[in-house]
C-alpha cells in the first residue's frame, strides 16, 4: 500500500483540558508566588516550532500588571500545548518515538511547574 497517497495526520501534547476552577486558581497563584520560576518553565516556548498554546480565555483581565506573555497563560480557563503534524515520512519511520520524546522533553520544566504547584 502506498501511504503517501493517504491523508494522515497526528497530534500530541499536554495541558489542562478540563481543569476545575480550583486547579486553575492554583496555577495562577503559583505564577504570583514565583513569576520568574514560571517564566523559566515556559522559556522553551518561543524557541520551538512544534507546540502551539491553545485553550479558552477569560475576557475579564485578572491582573493588568502582568506582562502580555504571562497573561497569555494567566487568563486561561484551560490550556494545552499541542503539536499537529500532517502526513510526513517521520510518521512511518522508527525515528517517530525519538522525535516525540525530544519534543516532549522541552515541556519538562512546565510539566514539573504544574505538578508541583497545582496538585
N, C-alpha and C positions, 0 to 999 in steps of 0.2 A: 504494500500500500504506500502511496506517495503522500506523506504527511504534509508536504509543503503546499498542497492544494486544499487542505482542510484548515478552516479558520479556527485556530486555537488561541486562547488567551489564558492568563493565570494571574493571580494576585495573592499577596500575603502581607501581613502587617501585625501591628499590636496597638492596643489602646484601651480606652474605656468606651465600649459600645453602648451599654445601657447602665451607666452608673447611677447610684442613688444620689440625691442632692447632698446627703451627708458625706458621701465619698468625695464629691467634687468640692465641697466646703473644706475637707481635709487637704485636698490638693492645693486649693488657693491659700489656705493657712500655711502650708509648708513653703509655698513661694514667699509669703510675707515674712516668715521666720528667717529664711536664708535665701534671699534672691540670688546671690552670687552662686550658691550651690545649684540652684535651678538653672541659671544661665549656663553653667558648666555642663549640666546634664543635657542641654539642648544645643550645645556648641557645634555638634556634628551637622545639625540640620541644614545650614546654608552652605556647607561644604560638600554635600552629597547630591546626587541626581536621581535617586531611586524613589524615596518616600515623599509623599505629599501629606500635609496636615489637613485633615478633614473633620467634620463634625458640626453640630449645631451650636450657634452662639446666642447668648442673651443680647437683647437690644439695649437694655439698661446697662450703663457703664458702672461696674462695681468700684473701681478705683482709678480716677482720672490721672493720678500721679504716676501710674505705671507707664513704662515705655510701650510703644506700639508692638515691639517684639514680645514683651511679656503679656500684654493684653491679648495678643493673638491666641494665647493659651488660656489665660486667666478668665476670659469671657465665655469659655466653652461650657455648654450643658453636657457635652460628651466630646470625646476626641479620639481620633485614631490616626496612626501613620500607616499609610497604605502604599504598596508598590504594585502598580498594574503594568503588566507586560503583554504585548501581543506575541503571536507565534514567532519564536526565534529559535535558532538552532540549538541554543542552550537548553531549551525545554526538553529536547530529546537526547541530550548528552549526559555523560557521567559528571560533568562539572556543575550541574544544576545545584546539587546539595551544597557543594563547597561555596558556590556563589551566594546562595541564600544565607548560609551561615555567616559569611563575611559581611553581608549587608545587615543581618540581624545584630551582629557584634557592634555595629555603630550605635545601636539603640540601648546598649547595656547600661550606660550611665543614667539615662532617662528611666529605664525599667527599674533600676535599683532605687532611684529617687521615688518613684511611685510606690514600690513595695515597702520601702522603709518609712514612708510618710502617710500612706493612705489606708493601710490595713492593720 
